[in-house]
Amino acid sequence: MSKPDVAAERKDQIVRATVECITKHGYHNFSMQDVARTAGVSKGIIHYYFLNKDDLMMSVLDRVAGDIENIMATDMGSITDPVQKLRIFMSVGFDVVRGTKEYYQVNMDFWTQINQKKEVRQVISRHYAKFRESCARVIEEGVKAGVFKNVNPHYYASLVIAIIDGISLQWLFDETVYEYDEVVKAASQQILDGLLAR
């Protein structure tokens, strides 16, 4: 294995351990020693790869959002039907809260930092822009194909993401609030009903 591969693997190991620590202890309550212990490395190794805790945290934020972006891109990659693509986008988005709760937990912890740390706001904003753009492209394809109504793709993409986030966050705070699968199914159908050309 080449040195760049070893470095990338080690950084990934540290970032994933940090996600685990944030999920377990919260953004403010974990230490670099916790990360080192979880990753099975020394604190010196962490500082070799990351300048400081903020640098590590930016990598964590990039990682958790990047993982979701990659899943969406892979799952939609071979699909040509815009309706099916949008269904996949929504399905992956809604599944994040159950499949990778740490994404929402880490994201919420980061949201508490947006007024104190400009770079956190920028990173979160950049990832939301990527999700919106991905969804908007699907909607635009559907509009061009005559499958979807002639809507503003970026506006509708923002609405789709807001619905996914709102439903997911409510359920994350209280899993007894509603039957998640039923609400997801109803919300997904309402989104499609609002888009489909008749």
C-alpha positions as CSV (number, residue, x, y, z in Angstrom):
1,M,0.0,0.0,0.0
2,S,1.4,3.4,-1.0
3,K,1.9,6.2,1.6
4,P,-1.0,8.3,0.2
5,D,-3.3,5.2,0.6
6,V,-2.1,4.7,4.2
7,A,-2.5,8.4,5.0
8,A,-6.1,8.4,3.5
9,E,-7.0,5.2,5.4
10,R,-5.6,6.6,8.7
11,K,-7.5,10.0,8.2
12,D,-10.7,8.0,7.5
13,Q,-10.2,5.9,10.6
14,I,-9.8,9.1,12.7
15,V,-12.8,10.9,11.1
16,R,-15.0,7.9,11.6
17,A,-13.9,7.6,15.3
18,T,-14.7,11.3,15.7
19,V,-18.2,10.7,14.4
20,E,-18.6,7.9,16.9
21,C,-17.4,10.1,19.7
22,I,-19.7,13.0,18.7
23,T,-22.6,10.7,18.5
24,K,-21.8,9.2,22.0
25,H,-20.7,12.4,23.9
26,G,-21.9,15.4,21.8
27,Y,-20.0,18.1,20.0
28,H,-18.7,19.9,23.2
29,N,-18.2,16.9,25.4
30,F,-15.7,14.7,23.6
31,S,-11.9,15.0,23.8
32,M,-9.1,14.2,21.4
33,Q,-8.2,11.4,23.8
34,D,-11.6,9.9,23.3
35,V,-11.0,10.0,19.5
36,A,-7.6,8.5,19.9
37,R,-8.9,5.7,22.1
38,T,-11.8,5.0,19.7
39,A,-9.6,5.1,16.6
40,G,-6.8,3.0,18.3
41,V,-4.2,5.6,17.7
42,S,-2.2,8.1,19.7
43,K,-3.1,11.8,20.0
44,G,0.1,12.6,18.2
45,I,-1.1,10.7,15.1
46,I,-4.3,12.7,15.1
47,H,-2.4,16.0,15.3
48,Y,-0.1,14.7,12.5
49,Y,-3.1,14.5,10.1
50,F,-5.2,17.3,11.4
51,L,-4.0,20.8,12.5
52,N,-6.4,21.1,15.3
53,K,-9.9,20.1,16.6
54,D,-11.6,22.6,14.2
55,D,-9.7,21.1,11.2
56,L,-10.8,17.6,12.3
57,M,-14.4,18.8,12.7
58,M,-14.6,20.2,9.2
59,S,-13.4,16.8,7.9
60,V,-16.1,15.1,9.9
61,L,-18.8,17.4,8.6
62,D,-17.5,16.9,5.0
63,R,-17.5,13.1,5.6
64,V,-21.0,12.6,6.9
65,A,-22.6,14.7,4.2
66,G,-20.3,13.3,1.5
67,D,-21.3,9.8,2.4
68,I,-24.9,10.6,1.8
69,E,-24.1,12.4,-1.5
70,N,-22.3,9.3,-2.7
71,I,-25.1,7.0,-1.8
72,M,-27.6,9.2,-3.7
73,A,-25.3,9.4,-6.7
74,T,-24.7,5.7,-6.8
75,D,-28.4,4.7,-6.4
76,M,-29.6,7.2,-9.0
77,G,-26.6,6.7,-11.4
78,S,-28.1,4.1,-13.8
79,I,-31.7,5.3,-13.6
80,T,-33.1,7.3,-16.5
81,D,-36.7,7.8,-15.4
82,P,-37.0,11.1,-13.5
83,V,-39.9,9.9,-11.4
84,Q,-37.9,6.8,-10.2
85,K,-34.8,9.1,-9.6
86,L,-36.8,11.4,-7.4
87,R,-38.3,8.4,-5.5
88,I,-34.7,7.2,-4.9
89,F,-33.5,10.7,-3.8
90,M,-36.4,10.9,-1.3
91,S,-36.0,7.3,-0.1
92,V,-32.2,7.8,0.6
93,G,-32.9,11.2,2.2
94,F,-35.6,9.8,4.5
95,D,-33.5,6.7,5.3
96,V,-30.6,8.7,6.6
97,V,-32.2,9.4,10.0
98,R,-32.7,5.6,10.6
99,G,-29.7,4.2,8.8
100,T,-27.2,6.8,9.9
101,K,-28.6,8.6,12.9
102,E,-25.2,10.0,13.6
103,Y,-25.5,12.2,10.5
104,Y,-28.4,14.1,12.0
105,Q,-26.9,14.0,15.5
106,V,-23.6,15.3,14.2
107,N,-25.3,17.8,11.9
108,M,-27.4,19.2,14.8
109,D,-24.3,19.6,16.9
110,F,-22.7,21.5,14.1
111,W,-25.8,23.7,13.7
112,T,-25.1,25.0,17.2
113,Q,-21.8,26.3,15.9
114,I,-23.0,28.3,12.9
115,N,-23.1,31.7,14.7
116,Q,-19.7,31.2,16.3
117,K,-17.8,29.6,13.4
118,K,-18.1,31.0,9.9
119,E,-16.5,28.0,8.3
120,V,-19.1,25.6,9.8
121,R,-21.9,27.7,8.3
122,Q,-20.1,27.6,4.9
123,V,-19.6,23.8,5.0
124,I,-23.2,23.1,5.9
125,S,-24.4,25.6,3.3
126,R,-22.2,24.0,0.7
127,H,-23.6,20.5,1.4
128,Y,-27.2,21.7,1.3
129,A,-26.5,23.4,-2.0
130,K,-25.2,20.0,-3.3
131,F,-28.3,18.2,-2.2
132,R,-30.6,20.9,-3.7
133,E,-28.6,20.8,-7.0
134,S,-28.9,17.0,-7.2
135,C,-32.6,17.1,-6.6
136,A,-33.1,20.1,-8.9
137,R,-31.4,18.3,-11.7
138,V,-33.8,15.4,-11.4
139,I,-36.8,17.7,-11.4
140,E,-35.4,19.6,-14.4
141,E,-35.0,16.3,-16.3
142,G,-38.7,15.6,-15.5
143,V,-39.9,19.0,-16.6
144,K,-37.9,18.7,-19.9
145,A,-39.4,15.2,-20.5
146,G,-42.9,16.5,-19.8
147,V,-43.3,14.1,-16.9
148,F,-43.3,16.9,-14.3
149,K,-45.2,20.2,-14.3
150,N,-43.3,23.3,-15.4
151,V,-42.0,24.2,-11.9
152,N,-38.9,26.0,-10.8
153,P,-36.6,23.1,-10.1
154,H,-34.5,24.9,-7.4
155,Y,-37.6,26.1,-5.5
156,Y,-39.1,22.6,-5.6
157,A,-35.8,21.0,-4.6
158,S,-35.7,23.3,-1.5
159,L,-39.2,22.2,-0.7
160,V,-38.4,18.5,-1.0
161,I,-35.3,18.8,1.2
162,A,-37.3,20.9,3.8
163,I,-39.9,18.1,4.0
164,I,-37.3,15.4,4.4
165,D,-35.5,17.3,7.1
166,G,-38.6,18.3,8.9
167,I,-40.1,14.8,9.1
168,S,-36.7,13.2,9.9
169,L,-35.9,15.7,12.7
170,Q,-39.3,15.4,14.4
171,W,-39.0,11.6,14.4
172,L,-35.4,11.8,15.6
173,F,-36.5,13.8,18.6
174,D,-39.4,11.5,19.4
175,E,-39.7,8.1,17.6
176,T,-43.3,7.7,19.0
177,V,-44.6,10.9,17.3
178,Y,-45.8,8.9,14.2
179,E,-45.3,5.8,12.2
180,Y,-42.3,6.8,10.2
181,D,-42.8,4.6,7.2
182,E,-46.4,5.8,6.8
183,V,-45.5,9.4,7.0
184,V,-42.6,9.0,4.6
185,K,-44.9,7.2,2.1
186,A,-47.6,9.9,2.4
187,A,-45.1,12.8,2.1
188,S,-43.3,11.2,-0.9
189,Q,-46.6,10.7,-2.7
190,Q,-47.7,14.2,-2.0
191,I,-44.4,15.6,-3.3
192,L,-44.8,13.5,-6.5
193,D,-48.5,14.4,-6.8
194,G,-47.6,18.1,-6.7
195,L,-45.0,17.6,-9.5
196,L,-46.5,15.1,-11.9
197,A,-48.0,16.4,-15.1
198,R,-51.6,15.3,-15.7
